[in-house]
Structure formats: C-alpha cells, structure tokens
Amino acid sequence: MPQDNTRYLSPFSTRYASDEMQFLFSAQNKFSLWRKLWIILAESEQELGLPVTDAQIAEMKAHAEDIDFEAAAAYEKKLRHDVMAHIHAWGDQCPTARPIIHWGATSCYVGDNADILILRDALHLIRGRLLAVIRALRDFADRYADLPCLAFTHFQSAQPTTVGKRATLWLNDLTLDLEEINFCLDTLKPLGCKGTTGTQASFLELFSGDYEKVKLLDTRIAEKMGFAGAVPVSGQTYSRKTDSRILNALSQIGQSAHKFANDIRLLAHKKEIEEPFEKNQIGSSAMAYKRNPMRSERMTGLSRFLISNAQNSAMTAAEQWFERTLDDSANRRLSLAEGFLCCDAVLALYLNIASGLVVYDRMIEKHLQEELPFMATENILMDATARGGDRQELHEHIRQHSMAAAAAVKMEGKPCDLVSRIAADPAFQVDEETLNASLEPQRYIGCAALQTRDYLRGTVDPLLAQYAQEQVKTREITV
C-alpha cells in the first residue's frame, strides 16, 4: 500500500518500531482477540449449563479472523460505541450466534482482557530484546575485561578501571530491568468476567443465583486465556496500577539505555569507543569529517520519551473514580502502545550499538598514560616512606609537584612532567627509569578484571542459561 504523505504517521510506525511489536498493537490483533474472548465466554457458559449451541460456537470460530472493518466503522459512526459496533458487525457474519454474543458481559470484558493478552505478548517480546542486548554486552565485557582505561567520577579522571568492568555497570542495570519485566509477567492477571461494576451481578442472574458457577466461569475464562486465575476483585476494569507497574518497568529500561548511550557519546568525544559507523554514512551535511554518535543520540531521545511516558499511567491510575471512569481510555490508547513501540525501538538501537562497538586501544592507553602519574602518586608516596622518608613531608612535596605539573599541562599545553619532577627531588630517592617502570596500568586497576569475570561467570552466565531457548529475531535499524 502506498504511503499517504498528506497525513501524519507515527515515527514509531515508519522509522523505529519492529513489525512484530506493531502487529501486537494493531487493529487486526486487537479485534481478533475480542472475538476469541467472546468465543471463550460462549464456550465457558455452555460448559456451565447455559443454552449455547455447538453450531453457534462453530460459526463464531469460523469468522474469528475475517473482520469487516468497514462494517464496524459504519456501526460505530451510528452507535458511537466501539464494542457494540464490533458486536453488530460480527453478528452480521454470524447470524446464528448473534443472540448470544457478549452474553452477560460488559465492554471491559473484551477491552481489558484483550489488553492483558497484548501486554503479556509485548512483555515477552521486550524480554527477548533485553536478553539479546545482555548477551551482546556480556561478550563485550568478557573481551575487554583486562583492558585498563581511565575511570571517571564527575567526568574527571579518576583511579583506572577496565573497559570490561565499565561494561558490567551497563549490564547490571539491564539485569535489574529483566527482574522488573519478569515480575510484571509473573504477577499479570486478566480481568476475567466481573460485570459492569465488578459485582458479577449479570452472571449471578444468568446462573440463577449460583455463586459457585459464577466463580467457576471467572476461573475458566482466565485459564482459557493462559492464566492460573483472574484478578480477585475489581471495579469494571482491572486496576490501572497494573499499567503503571508495566510502564514503570519500561521506563527503567529507558533509564538504563539513556545512561549507556550517554556514556558512549562521551567516550566517542574522547575517541576511545565509538558506535558502529556505516561505510557511506554521513555525519554532517556541512562538516564532512564528522562521525556523530547519532544512534546513541537517538537512543537518548527515545529513552527520554520512554521515561516520561510512565507518568501517564501513574496519573491515570490515580485518577480513576470509584468503580470506573472513562478518562483512562484515550490516554491508554496512546501510552501503552507508544510505550511498548518506543521500548522496542530503544532496545533495537541498543543491540545494534552493543554488538558493534569500536574500541580504540591506543587512544585509551594514551589518555591513561597522560593521567597515570597522578594516579601513581599514592604508590610513590608509600614506596618512598618505606625507604625511610617522612610520609607527611613527602605528601607535601607530591602536592606541590602535582600542582606545578598540572598547571604546565593546563596553562602551557605541555605534556605531563610529574615523573621527572619527582625523580629530580632527592627526598624520594628514586630515579626516573624506576618510576616509569612502576607506571604499569595493570598495577592500578585493583580488582576490576577479577570482578568482571566473577560477575559474568557468577551472575550473567547463569541468568542467560535460564533463557537459552528464548530466541529473538534481530532486525536492521533505520540509520
């Protein structure tokens, strides 16, 4: 179908989100689920003794997927009610079943239960995307576990770490996100069949006051949907705190992705690590030499939307009046779908970048060597004290030499000469060659490499082993 360039189209549909995620929130999927839920209701009512025939159920199943969207739109224009419009459109296709479609139910029976099914599938897709990123970063951290680099606090040079250890910080955030996604999946429950205000009054009437059959209907519907049971109590809808919990989990993924993308942007500025860059990619229309970190920049932009979107569901949950109010409907159409489409796009970018990170070892070493003399002063101080020097006097000598060396670097653009200054000071009783020999980066990374391997072997690998069979289809991003 040709694209209509005279109408607004969501960038998630045209540029960012995957076909799989877009299908989950499509009209075809939504209204097919409505029909499947009406079939589940009819089957369960028949099983519990209500006069629903096999022929009616068979007719409904025969037309579960062939939705007449034009007929439904015409009915909605007339009736101003989307659920009733689809009941009438389906009833035209199923004249035998028409009298029992939606029997005893209210609109939220199909609306809310379908949403739960969509959210469950969407959470599974997000989990697969998340695991793919964790696998990619795990391999990166393992590959560079021993490569020393400057660490930064306040984006000022600090005690060295390794490239792999830094990657474990990104990894750890994602494993926390995985826990949240799993919690959402483990605690997710459908609405079931609760009626207009949650009292199940219509079903109690249908079953002539038999409360046990009412409860059994609720349970059977949930089980046919693939759940152990429905929510225990509700108004007309399931609690909108469920949506809030889920969008908060997506927001946390956005927070992790934003932090990673910002780190890559800063490292790209330092020419230490870059995101993938295509052979014919243009960084700037004016400055032909530029290699802008545009994928990471896009990640931060989309992540910002994802983080802020959680506020929608929080306010919707807070705003519900008594047993139901309809101010949630329009907002949920946007916040749930766009939240998942955004998260899908963010994780696709994350995987693309994490799988193709370019590491410039020589630049990392250069920057480390420029700062290492300052990092080494504590060891120099301890060694000189061990040779009989006065620790307090030596500390003052180092302070003065450090300030002078830093001033020469900052104010005169000279290379750092701290080592030669200390070697020339008789208080330290050490020559420059010995000092330079002590500036081996591995001496200053502490347990970084050991921590990295412990974390990968002890935490990440067992976690990934749990999902060894869970595969996710990777896809190209639009650069």
C-alpha atoms as one frame of an Amber mdcrd trajectory, in Angstrom:
protein
   0.000   0.000   0.000   1.500   3.392  -0.966   2.242   5.742   1.909  -0.170
   8.662   2.247   2.144  11.656   2.639  -0.739  14.034   3.339  -1.461  12.541
   6.775   0.603  12.313   9.939   2.170   8.910  10.562   3.798   7.974  13.842
   7.598   7.767  13.587   7.330   4.531  15.541   5.487   3.004  12.590   7.624
   4.490   9.824  11.127   4.533  11.362  11.615   2.947  14.749   9.447   0.039
  15.953   9.551  -3.537  14.671   6.820  -5.214  12.642   6.336  -7.727  15.469
   5.602  -5.060  18.066   3.438  -3.061  15.687   1.326  -6.147  14.984   0.652
  -6.694  18.682  -0.970  -3.254  18.913  -2.649  -3.446  15.515  -6.396  -3.308
  14.924  -6.301  -6.810  13.428  -4.751  -8.311  16.542  -6.918  -6.345  18.963
 -10.255  -7.172  17.378  -9.290 -10.784  16.674  -8.602 -11.088  20.404 -12.005
  -9.580  21.148 -13.607 -12.304  19.062 -11.536 -15.029  20.699 -12.611 -13.715
  24.097 -16.268 -13.804  23.053 -15.736 -17.410  21.928 -14.117 -18.241  25.285
 -17.092 -16.684  27.066 -19.605 -18.635  24.983 -17.740 -21.931  25.436 -17.455
 -21.441  29.186 -21.119 -20.503  29.514 -22.062 -23.625  27.542 -19.859 -25.807
  29.759 -21.613 -24.427  32.828 -25.097 -25.187  31.512 -26.285 -22.102  29.650
 -28.104 -22.669  26.324 -25.248 -22.012  23.902 -25.107 -24.480  20.982 -22.167
 -26.127  19.259 -23.382 -24.602  15.986 -23.212 -21.092  17.433 -19.676 -21.625
  18.703 -18.574 -23.177  15.404 -19.990 -20.210  13.489 -18.124 -17.770  15.737
 -14.858 -19.684  15.282 -15.312 -19.706  11.516 -15.335 -15.895  11.491 -12.801
 -15.188  14.247 -10.249 -13.562  11.946 -12.142 -12.131   8.956 -13.040  -8.779
  10.466 -15.140  -6.428   8.341 -13.545  -3.160   9.414 -15.714  -1.065   7.109
 -18.901  -2.504   8.583 -17.572  -1.971  12.122 -16.676   1.647  11.306 -20.169
   2.259   9.893 -21.798   0.810  13.007 -19.524   2.864  15.297 -20.428   6.057
  13.438 -24.071   5.235  14.100 -23.859   3.786  17.607 -20.908   5.812  18.990
 -19.699   2.687  20.801 -16.762   0.625  19.557 -17.626  -2.645  21.321 -21.245
  -2.611  20.204 -20.113  -1.742  16.682 -17.968  -4.868  16.524 -20.685  -6.998
  18.097 -23.083  -5.907  15.341 -20.504  -6.333  12.564 -19.649  -9.823  13.786
 -23.311 -10.616  14.320 -23.937  -9.915  10.648 -21.310 -12.546   9.843 -22.636
 -14.954  12.485 -26.455 -14.719  12.368 -26.920 -17.968  14.307 -24.573 -16.910
  17.098 -25.669 -13.267  17.125 -28.190 -13.680  20.005 -25.558 -14.993  22.473
 -22.506 -12.896  21.560 -21.350 -10.899  24.611 -23.969 -12.645  26.820 -23.798
 -11.202  30.333 -20.615  -9.239  29.631 -19.721  -5.563  29.716 -17.356  -3.799
  27.308 -14.338  -4.182  29.568 -14.658  -7.953  29.329 -13.196  -7.810  25.839
 -11.356  -4.488  26.165  -9.411  -5.169  29.340  -8.828  -8.877  28.800  -7.543
  -8.253  25.277  -5.232  -5.554  26.623  -3.802  -8.022  29.139  -3.136 -10.558
  26.376  -1.440  -7.885  24.267   0.623  -6.667  27.219   1.722 -10.210  28.009
   2.892 -10.809  24.429   4.565  -7.394  24.322   6.407  -8.054  27.600   7.680
 -11.362  26.216   8.955  -9.581  23.107  10.667  -6.923  25.228  12.239  -9.614
  27.388  13.664 -11.283  24.305  15.092  -7.974  23.078  16.552  -7.302  26.532
  18.216 -10.710  26.679  19.785 -10.139  23.259  21.362  -6.897  24.498  22.570
  -8.589  27.689  24.230 -11.322  25.601  25.981  -8.753  23.403  27.254  -6.714
  26.351  28.307  -9.860  28.183  30.594 -10.810  25.282  31.957  -7.261  25.088
  32.711  -7.180  28.821  34.464 -10.539  28.630  36.558  -9.489  25.616  37.777
  -6.300  27.305  37.871  -7.443  30.917  41.646  -6.793  31.138  41.958  -3.602
  29.083  42.841  -0.772  31.503  41.231   2.617  30.978  40.680   5.799  32.897
  37.663   5.764  35.144  35.752   8.980  35.753  33.995  10.494  38.699  32.206
  13.758  37.939  33.642  13.206  34.426  37.040  13.975  35.910  39.868  11.463
  35.595  39.896   9.004  38.475  41.502   5.718  39.507  41.724   3.387  36.491
  39.257   0.603  35.778  38.946  -1.656  32.713  36.716  -1.347  29.659  35.121
  -4.668  30.575  34.415  -3.598  34.154  32.694  -0.465  32.888  30.525  -2.641
  30.647  29.415  -4.630  33.699  27.835  -1.442  35.027  25.680  -1.253  31.894
  24.980  -4.971  32.183  23.948  -4.783  35.807  21.344  -2.124  35.024  19.849
  -4.382  32.367  19.685  -7.400  34.665  17.730  -5.259  37.126  15.392  -4.335
  34.283  14.974  -8.010  33.436  13.890  -8.656  37.018  11.206  -5.979  36.674
   9.922  -7.395  33.376   9.761 -10.876  34.908   7.904  -9.509  37.922   5.347
  -7.907  35.623   4.884 -11.179  33.738   4.711 -13.304  36.883   2.062 -11.122
  38.529  -0.024 -10.314  35.449  -3.669 -11.402  35.703  -6.655 -10.853  33.400
  -9.868  -9.125  34.417 -11.917 -12.272  33.903 -15.675 -11.632  33.835 -16.624
  -9.186  36.577 -19.587  -7.286  35.106 -20.340  -3.587  34.988 -19.204  -2.635
  38.490 -17.204  -5.712  39.431 -20.056  -7.405  41.336 -20.761 -10.056  38.647
 -24.463  -9.302  39.083 -25.325 -10.168  35.468 -23.648 -13.569  35.716 -25.312
 -14.281  39.047 -28.625 -13.635  37.271 -27.651 -15.908  34.344 -26.802 -18.758
  36.686 -29.953 -18.296  38.822 -28.067 -17.224  41.926 -25.439 -19.986  41.792
 -22.330 -18.138  43.048 -20.106 -21.195  42.605 -20.839 -21.237  38.873 -20.124
 -17.502  38.699 -16.714 -18.081  40.269 -16.077 -21.080  38.052 -16.888 -19.027
  34.936 -14.341 -16.418  36.015 -11.674 -19.086  36.576 -12.350 -20.946  33.332
 -12.117 -17.799  31.255  -8.765 -16.937  32.866  -7.463 -20.467  32.288  -8.524
 -20.447  28.632  -6.566 -17.192  28.324  -3.485 -18.967  29.684  -3.555 -17.701
  33.277  -3.984 -19.539  36.579  -6.742 -17.150  37.604  -8.230 -13.707  37.184
  -7.816 -10.661  39.430  -9.565 -11.420  42.747 -11.558  -8.169  42.868 -12.163
  -5.281  40.512 -14.479  -2.489  39.566 -15.485  -2.515  35.930 -11.798  -2.577
  34.910  -8.667  -4.199  36.204  -6.686  -1.819  38.403  -4.850   0.717  36.289
  -1.919   0.272  38.664  -1.131  -2.769  36.508  -0.482  -0.456  33.563   1.559
   1.821  35.794   3.703  -1.056  37.004   4.385  -2.154  33.427   5.171   1.290
  32.042   7.452   1.896  35.011   9.361  -1.259  34.052   9.699   0.094  30.506
  10.784   3.442  31.936  13.573   1.687  33.824  14.788   0.148  30.577  14.784
   3.692  29.177  16.867   4.865  32.127  19.450   2.115  31.561  19.585   2.763
  27.825  19.931   6.519  28.324  22.870   6.072  30.697  24.623   3.675  28.281
  24.042   5.937  25.265  25.330   8.995  27.119  28.461   7.107  28.158  29.095
   6.106  24.532  28.595   9.702  23.378  31.159  10.913  25.909  33.612   8.158
  25.007  33.156   8.982  21.318  34.157  12.566  22.099  37.316  11.217  23.709
  37.875   8.965  20.658  38.101   5.900  22.907  34.954   3.951  21.955  32.501
   4.576  19.132  29.217   3.151  17.969  29.180   1.400  14.558  29.570   3.735
  11.587  28.486   2.672   8.106  30.954   2.896   5.206  28.884   5.521   3.352
  27.286   7.142   6.411  27.402  10.948   6.540  27.995  12.520   9.922  27.220
  16.119   8.971  25.866  17.848   5.879  28.456  20.609   6.334  31.383  19.036
   8.187  32.318  16.019   6.072  34.883  14.709   8.572  32.380  14.199  11.406
  31.381  10.838  12.873  28.463  11.878  15.033  27.163   9.243  17.516  23.678
   9.547  16.006  22.421   6.129  17.099  23.319   6.858  20.702  21.756  10.293
  20.352  18.579   8.724  19.032  18.636   6.314  21.949  18.784   9.150  24.449
  15.951  10.983  22.687  13.663   7.959  22.560  14.630   6.946  26.095  13.626
  10.376  27.325  10.156   9.820  25.848  10.018   6.340  27.375  10.986   7.597
  30.829   8.432  10.406  30.770   5.651   8.164  29.435   5.439   6.335  32.762
   3.890   9.490  34.230   0.831   8.927  32.026  -0.053   5.609  33.635   0.684
   6.918  37.124  -1.775   9.763  36.703  -4.356   7.503  35.067  -4.182   5.054
  37.980  -4.565   7.921  40.443  -7.480   9.469  38.549  -9.889   6.514  38.478
 -13.170   7.311  40.243 -14.848   4.590  42.281 -15.711   1.588  40.065 -14.826
   3.170  36.688 -14.380   6.360  34.724 -13.641   6.697  31.025 -10.874   9.280
  31.166  -8.399   6.391  31.025  -9.432   5.220  27.561  -7.942   7.846  25.244
  -4.742   8.078  27.289  -4.215   4.298  27.377  -4.606   4.051  23.603  -1.520
   6.258  23.395   0.591   5.473  26.432   0.516   1.668  26.318   1.070   1.239
  22.595   3.562   4.074  22.195   5.417   2.992  25.344   5.999  -0.518  24.011
   6.782   0.674  20.485   9.320   3.107  21.949  10.916   0.481  24.187  11.128
  -1.872  21.217  12.919   0.823  19.220  15.300   1.672  22.069  16.345  -1.951
  22.541  16.845  -2.429  18.794  19.253   0.511  18.836  20.924  -0.764  21.999
  21.542  -4.173  20.425  22.853  -2.616  17.231  25.346  -0.454  19.119  26.385
  -3.033  21.730  27.013  -5.634  19.020  29.305  -3.342  17.020  31.175  -1.148
  19.483  34.535   0.003  18.133  37.307   0.194  20.755  40.418   2.315  20.119
  43.012   0.708  22.390  45.792   3.178  21.580  43.684   6.235  22.439  42.587
   4.592  25.671  46.237   3.890  26.519  47.308   7.420  25.567  44.742   9.040
  27.844  45.595   6.660  30.652  49.317   7.341  30.395  48.678  11.083  30.473
  46.940  10.780  33.821  48.656   7.747  35.317  51.497   9.691  37.000  48.884
  11.467  39.109  47.153   8.154  39.871  50.507   6.610  40.852  51.443   9.230
  43.441  49.880   7.258  46.291  52.069   4.249  45.492  55.125   6.514  45.026
  54.412   8.071  48.417  54.148   4.673  50.127  57.332   3.357  48.490  59.336
   6.466  49.416  58.105   6.232  53.010  59.204   2.590  53.102  62.691   3.755
  52.075  62.825   5.878  55.230  61.192   9.132  54.163  58.782  11.199  56.273
  55.306  10.462  54.961  53.895  13.910  55.808  56.803  15.818  54.251  56.698
  13.612  51.153  52.945  14.208  50.823  53.566  17.966  50.689  56.326  17.506
  48.096  53.970  15.449  45.896  51.195  18.006  46.306  53.445  20.833  45.125
  54.885  18.816  42.221  51.366  17.739  41.155  50.044  21.284  41.158  53.023
  22.521  39.153  52.770  19.683  36.609  49.008  20.194  36.203  49.492  23.935
  35.708  52.037  23.286  32.960  49.589  20.978  31.200  46.581  23.277  31.512
  48.173  26.695  31.098  51.074  25.976  28.737  49.818  22.909  26.869  52.902
  20.916  27.836  52.942  17.143  28.407  52.757  15.939  31.986  56.241  16.004
  33.580  55.265  14.904  37.094  57.501  11.810  36.968  60.617  13.802  36.092
  59.827  16.350  38.836  59.575  13.616  41.457  62.725  11.871  40.183  64.640
  15.136  40.442  63.550  15.589  44.067  66.168  13.966  46.383  63.511  13.445
  49.056  62.155  10.461  47.101  65.469   8.668  46.493  64.321   7.193  43.161
  65.358   7.650  39.524  63.109   8.365  36.553  63.637   4.965  34.943  62.439
   3.196  38.080  59.441   5.459  38.331  58.478   4.914  34.703  58.758   1.175
  35.171  56.273   1.413  38.013  53.667   3.038  35.760  52.285  -0.277  34.565
  48.489   0.224  34.185  47.650  -3.266  35.479  49.055  -2.239  38.869  46.353
   0.401  39.262  43.111  -1.314  38.191  42.597  -3.051  41.505  40.183  -5.997
  41.207  38.452  -4.673  38.083  39.314  -7.607  35.796  38.673 -10.167  38.530
  35.344  -8.543  39.418  34.333  -8.571  35.764  34.928 -12.290  35.341  33.336
 -13.106  38.688  30.246 -11.135  37.704  29.978 -12.685  34.248  30.524 -16.252
  35.434  28.599 -15.970  38.682  25.660 -13.760  37.709  25.229 -13.122  33.993
  26.015 -16.561  32.581  23.616 -18.419  34.930  20.960 -15.825  34.126  21.368
 -16.269  30.373  21.378 -20.056  30.782  17.827 -19.816  32.114  16.761 -18.373
  28.763  18.962 -20.438  26.445  15.900 -21.475  24.409  14.424 -17.984  24.209
  15.401 -16.627  20.820  14.617 -13.197  19.402  14.699 -12.218  15.774  17.182
  -9.411  15.246  16.404  -6.706  12.740  18.090  -3.883  10.956  17.572  -0.356
  12.197  16.924   2.644  10.009  20.153   4.643  10.189
